[in-house]
Amino acid sequence: MKRKLASVSPWILAAACTLLAVIIGVFAVSNYSREKKLMTDALVQKGLAVVRYLETGVMVSMRANWQRPGEAMYSWVDHVQNVIDQIHNQPDIHFVELIDGNGVVLAGTNPERIGKRIDSESLHFLKRTVGAEPAFRIYTVNGSSHQAFQVTRQYTPRIRGPMFRSNQHGKSMDMMFRGHSGSEQMQTELAKMDREQLSLLVELDLDQFNSAVQRKLLEIVILSIILLLVGVGGWLSLLTLQGLRGSQTRLQQISAFNDIVVESLPVGLIATDSDGNIRMVNASAEKIAGLTAEQMITKHPASVLPGEVAELFNSSRHTDSIHINKEIVLRTDENSRRSLLLTVLSVADSEKSFIGDVLLIQDISELRQLETDLRRNERLAALGKMAAGVAHELRNPLSSIKGLAVLLKSKTVGDAEGQRTADVLVQEVERLNRSISELLDYTRPEKLQIESVDLSTVLKQAATLVGVDAESLAITITTSFVENPILVNVDEDKMKQVFLNLLLNSVQAMPDGGVLAISTEISSNRLVCTIADSGVGIAETNLSRVFDPYFTTKSDGTGLGLALSAKIIEEHGGTISIDSTEGEGTVVKVALPVV
């Protein structure tokens, strides 16, 4: 449910809040208008009640006066004023006035206004009445901010009907009326007023009306505020849920990012919890340990990891040590070893409580191999410098020896044994001089004549040069080159020397015949040349030394051929590698960057 609510669009939320505000506004206006109408109707009915009371009171007063023949007859206006004086005692009635058609006050609660004309606005208000229908208004008293409620209705003196019918004793009202001394005057006055357009004006106090309306308005405001608060509360709740959803999404993204980072680390990582059980393993750790994460998760390190690794967890837990470094050599199989650098970190929470260990595993086998190669190269460099110096010093004596041998041969003419001895001496001097030249070529840098060359052409030329020797040993040469010419920037003569040397080694490794396969392919923007033979192969113990100077398994070899070839390939920015199985054959790969 939370997820569904959090997925609601903010626009829908805004529309819902707008609709709620409209509903609240309509509800408030409707209630206010209804309450105001009810209070207005109540005031109108109260004003009409005063008018009806006045009419009835005047009739009663006149009847009482007429039924007393000996008493003086009062004027009709006096009767009206008498009843108005009685009404004036009501606290919520400001005034009651009888006004003629010209706007003159005939009778009223305020004696000062009797006989005076009302203002034009009030006269216009009085003329709004039609027949017995009342008119009303909320009137602002002149010169003040005080408001009052005025109700008016036309008033006709009741001089017909029941007043002139017989009373309960059978006497007519005309008979009772004639007994008074002012009967003729009263009849004349009533007849005159019957012809005039008279109005009764009642002004009521608005305090109770305003108080009731204000109370209702306050109730509406309070209810509206409550509804708004409910709506705002719902809105805030929905926003909170959306914020929670956003936070959860961000946390999931951060967690996924952290998982990706941990999984992509080139360093193996194994984490344990406070109970010492494995809880996290990344891909590098799986590769180094040779186990999957499923095989290690929830297991104790001692049950799945080598003893030298597992004991690091035991030594770090519940101790003051938080950082342990150790280098071990781990044997993965009979002929392979790996050098590992192990780092164990104890992890604590914000309260410094132990929550687990993290083991970082770094494979430094290549680093250690590079260190070994560096030390070997340093020794070879020193040896090369020494050999170059020695070779330079030997060349002059060799030249003298060769000259004396030639001289000796010229002095032993007719002596066959002497001639052979001199020839052998000259040949050995020349062989020694060639070895010195190779040694000097290996130790001194060469200036390469770089040009763009199709390497397939160089390989074909080298294969042609060894073709006669291969044919004599029943060796089959096969080639497989890339279709389109691939250019590389090399010294063609030096590269021909390299491949000729490699092909001769392959031919010499197959004295009983076999297959010599030559191929090229493109890999990672490099041209890879592969030379594979089915010869005697190289022993595993000698495989790491084949590029060392003066290392050879041939009785007549100098041991500088492969070393010099590797040097030339490196000077061209390429690599050379040899993979061989004794008794099965050898594969040599040369990789050079393409143009």
Secondary structure, 3 states (H helix, E strand, C coil): CHHHHHCCCHHHHHHHHHHHHHHHHHHHHHHHHHHHHHHHHHHHHHHHHHHHHHHHHHHHHHHHHHCCCCCCCCCHHHHHHHHHHHHCCCCCEEEEEEECCCCEEEEECCHHHCCCECCHHHHHHHCCCECCECEEEEEECCCCCCEEEEEEEEECCCCCHHHHCECCCCCEHHHHHHCCCCHHHHHHHHHHHHHCCEEEEEEEECHHHHHHHHHHHHHHHHHHHHHHHHHHHHHHHHHHHHHHHHHHHHHHHHHHHHHHHHHHCCCEEEEECCCCCEEEECHHHHHHHCCCHHHHCCCCHHHHCCHHHHHHHHHHCCCCCCEEEEEEEEEEECCEEEEEEEEEEEEECCCCCEEEEEEEEEECHHHHHHHHHHHHHHHHHHHHHHHHHHHHHHHHHHHHHHHHHHHHHHHCCCCHHHHHHHHHHHHHHHHHHHHHHHHHHHHCCCCCCEEEEEHHHHHHHHHHHCHHHHHHCCEEEEEECCCCCCEEEEEHHHHHHHHHHHHHHHHHCCCCCEEEEEEEEEECCEEEEEEEECCCCCCHHHHCCCCCCCCCCCCCCCCCHHHHHHHHHHHCCCEEEEEEECCCEEEEEEEEEEC
